[in-house]
């Protein structure tokens, strides 16, 4: 596996990374890896569109999401 060294970080950033790592029960290094993994792969990597849709809350009625009629916008070509 490759190694990555990050230099010249503000003390505040390092402190916040360590706090975040503690909240998640892992080391600062493991937290750093997870942050990079999520940022570069996307937090929804490997999940299907169907799975994402099923996670949406079932609220409102179809009428709540209907597009208003007569409010068309002008389009310049």
C-alpha positions in Angstrom: 0.0 0.0 0.0 1.1 3.6 -0.7 1.8 6.1 2.0 0.8 9.8 2.0 2.4 12.5 4.1 0.5 15.7 4.6 2.7 18.6 5.7 2.0 22.1 7.1 -1.4 21.5 8.6 -2.9 24.0 11.0 -3.0 22.9 14.5 -6.8 23.4 14.5 -7.2 21.0 11.6 -5.3 18.3 13.4 -7.2 18.9 16.6 -10.5 18.6 14.7 -9.4 15.5 12.9 -8.5 13.8 16.2 -11.9 14.9 17.7 -13.7 13.5 14.7 -11.7 10.3 14.9 -12.6 9.9 18.6 -16.3 10.3 17.9 -16.0 7.5 15.3 -13.9 5.3 17.5 -10.8 5.2 15.3 -7.4 6.6 15.1 -6.7 10.0 13.4 -4.9 8.0 10.6 -7.9 5.8 10.0 -10.2 8.8 10.1 -8.0 10.5 7.5 -8.2 7.4 5.3 -12.0 7.4 5.6 -12.3 11.1 4.7 -10.1 10.6 1.6 -12.1 7.4 0.7 -15.4 9.2 0.9 -14.2 12.3 -0.9 -12.7 10.4 -3.8 -15.1 7.5 -4.2 -18.2 9.3 -3.2 -20.3 8.4 -0.1 -22.8 6.5 -2.2 -20.3 4.4 -4.1 -21.5 0.9 -4.7 -25.1 1.6 -3.8 -27.8 1.3 -6.4 -30.2 4.1 -7.5 -33.0 2.0 -6.1 -31.4 1.7 -2.7 -30.9 5.5 -2.6 -34.6 6.1 -3.6 -35.8 3.7 -0.9 -33.9 5.7 1.7 -35.9 8.8 0.9 -38.7 9.5 3.5 -42.3 8.9 2.3 -43.7 12.4 3.0 -46.3 14.5 1.3 -48.6 13.7 -1.6 -48.1 13.8 -5.3 -50.0 17.2 -5.4 -47.3 18.6 -3.0 -44.7 18.1 -5.7 -46.8 19.1 -8.8 -45.3 21.8 -11.0 -47.3 25.0 -11.0 -49.0 25.7 -14.4 -48.7 28.9 -16.2 -45.4 29.9 -14.8 -43.2 29.0 -17.7 -39.9 30.7 -18.0 -38.6 32.4 -21.1 -35.7 30.6 -22.9 -33.3 32.5 -25.0 -31.6 30.6 -27.8 
